[in-house]
Amino acid sequence: MTAQTHKYQIKISLRGAKPPIWRRLWVSRDTTLGQLHEVIQMAMGWYDCHLHHFDVNGEYYSAPEQELGPDVADEDEVTLATVLREPKQRIGYEYDFGDGWLHDIVLEKILPQEGQEPLPVCVKGKRACPPEDCGGIWGYGELLEILSDPKHEQYEDMREWMGDEDFDPEAFCVDAVNRKLAAYG
């Protein structure tokens, strides 16, 4: 009899976002925190150009090259199965210490893994990721307020800062995320 392998269903939510911004993913239970960082970047839509760390009950993990200090352990030496053992357990993830994008990662379910199914995969999500460097959750709220009013005195400046791209905060495409994850996996 062969041992049953399992995958994790996790939900990553951007803390403080109203309405909520989140992604639901299936990942291998053997995913390291370092690998999870890369998956989060793709799933949320970040560009991985800032420092980050994971908070597991007050113990911090990050990439050694970030040199965050002696009390921060190597994220590549810890798997999800080590820090999330049963549903409803959670860990924190912070990206961009200046903007302070805080994420809650919750183990929702432990599921049987079907053969050689590709992992990671995004199964659902809501809303667009905020633009990098917009000032954290508070700056993002202000940006949305400005962009919703073409008569706002900062409207043209913010449009220029955004590269004149039309930003839809409600937009989310699971297929686009999965194309990125497939290239990674």
C-alpha positions in Angstrom: 0.0 0.0 0.0 1.4 3.4 -1.0 1.2 6.4 1.3 -1.4 9.0 0.4 0.2 12.4 -0.4 -1.6 15.5 0.4 -1.8 19.1 -0.7 -2.8 22.2 1.2 -5.6 24.5 0.4 -4.5 27.9 1.7 -6.1 31.3 1.6 -3.9 34.4 1.4 -5.7 37.6 2.4 -4.3 41.1 2.3 -4.9 42.4 5.9 -7.0 45.5 6.2 -8.3 45.5 2.6 -12.0 46.5 2.3 -13.4 45.1 0.3 -11.2 42.0 0.8 -8.4 41.1 -1.6 -7.5 37.4 -1.4 -6.3 34.3 -3.2 -7.1 30.6 -2.6 -4.3 28.2 -3.6 -3.5 24.5 -3.7 0.2 23.9 -2.8 2.3 21.0 -1.9 2.6 20.5 1.9 6.4 20.2 1.2 6.5 23.8 -0.2 9.2 25.8 1.7 8.4 29.2 3.0 10.9 30.5 0.4 8.9 28.9 -2.4 5.7 30.1 -0.9 7.1 33.7 -1.0 7.5 33.3 -4.8 4.1 31.8 -5.2 2.5 34.7 -3.2 4.3 37.2 -5.4 2.8 35.6 -8.5 -0.7 35.0 -7.0 -1.2 38.4 -5.5 0.5 40.3 -8.4 3.5 41.8 -6.6 6.8 42.3 -8.4 9.2 40.9 -5.7 11.3 44.1 -5.5 11.0 44.6 -1.7 12.0 42.8 1.5 9.7 40.3 3.1 9.4 37.9 6.0 7.1 35.3 7.5 5.8 35.5 11.0 5.1 32.1 12.6 3.9 32.7 16.1 6.5 35.4 16.7 9.4 33.5 15.0 10.5 35.2 11.7 11.7 33.6 8.5 13.1 35.2 5.4 15.7 34.9 2.7 19.2 34.9 4.1 20.5 37.4 1.5 18.1 40.0 3.0 20.2 40.0 6.1 17.4 40.9 8.5 19.4 39.9 11.6 20.4 36.9 13.6 16.9 36.3 14.9 15.5 35.6 11.4 15.7 32.0 10.3 16.2 30.8 6.7 12.8 30.4 4.9 14.2 27.8 2.6 14.7 25.4 5.5 11.1 25.3 6.7 8.1 23.7 4.9 4.5 24.4 5.2 3.9 21.0 6.8 6.2 22.1 9.6 4.4 25.4 10.4 0.8 24.5 9.4 -0.3 21.2 10.7 -4.0 21.4 10.9 -6.8 23.4 9.3 -7.5 26.9 10.7 -3.8 27.4 11.6 -2.3 30.7 10.3 0.9 32.4 9.7 1.7 36.0 8.7 3.6 37.3 5.7 4.8 40.9 5.3 5.9 42.3 2.0 7.6 45.7 1.5 8.4 46.9 5.0 7.9 50.5 4.0 4.4 50.1 2.7 3.7 47.3 5.2 1.6 44.9 3.1 0.5 42.4 5.7 -1.0 39.1 4.6 -2.8 36.4 6.6 -2.1 32.8 5.3 -4.7 30.3 6.6 -4.6 26.5 6.1 -8.2 25.9 5.1 -8.0 22.2 4.2 -5.7 19.3 3.8 -6.7 17.5 0.6 -5.6 14.3 -1.1 -3.2 15.0 -4.0 -4.4 13.5 -7.2 -1.5 11.7 -8.9 0.9 14.1 -10.7 -1.4 17.2 -10.7 0.5 20.4 -11.2 1.0 22.5 -8.1 0.8 25.3 -7.1 -2.5 26.3 -8.6 -4.8 29.2 -7.8 -8.4 28.0 -7.5 -10.1 31.3 -6.7 -9.5 34.9 -5.8 -11.0 38.3 -5.4 -9.9 41.8 -6.6 -6.7 43.2 -8.1 -3.5 43.5 -6.1 -2.7 47.1 -5.2 0.0 48.8 -7.2 3.5 48.6 -5.7 4.7 51.6 -3.7 1.3 53.2 -3.3 1.7 53.7 0.4 0.3 50.5 2.0 -3.4 49.8 2.6 -4.1 53.4 3.6 -2.3 54.8 0.5 -4.2 52.4 -1.7 -7.5 53.6 -0.3 -6.5 57.2 -1.0 -5.3 56.2 -4.6 -8.7 54.6 -5.3 -10.5 57.7 -4.1 -8.4 59.9 -6.3 -8.8 57.7 -9.4 -12.5 57.5 -8.9 -12.8 61.3 -9.3 -11.5 62.8 -12.6 -12.0 66.3 -11.0 -9.7 65.5 -8.1 -6.7 67.8 -8.0 -4.3 64.9 -7.9 -6.1 62.8 -10.5 -3.8 63.6 -13.4 -0.7 63.1 -11.3 -1.9 59.7 -10.1 -2.8 58.6 -13.6 0.7 59.6 -14.7 2.2 57.7 -11.8 0.2 54.6 -12.7 1.5 54.9 -16.3 -1.9 56.0 -17.5 -3.0 52.4 -17.3 -6.7 51.8 -16.5 -6.6 50.2 -13.1 -9.7 48.2 -12.2 -9.6 47.3 -8.5 -12.3 44.7 -9.0 -10.3 42.8 -11.7 -9.0 39.4 -11.0 -8.2 36.6 -13.5 -7.5 33.1 -12.1 -6.2 32.0 -15.5 -3.6 34.7 -15.7 -2.3 33.7 -12.2 -2.3 30.1 -13.2 -0.2 30.8 -16.3 2.4 32.5 -14.1 2.3 29.6 -11.6 2.6 27.0 -14.4 5.7 28.7 -15.7 7.1 28.6 -12.1 6.1 25.0 -11.2 
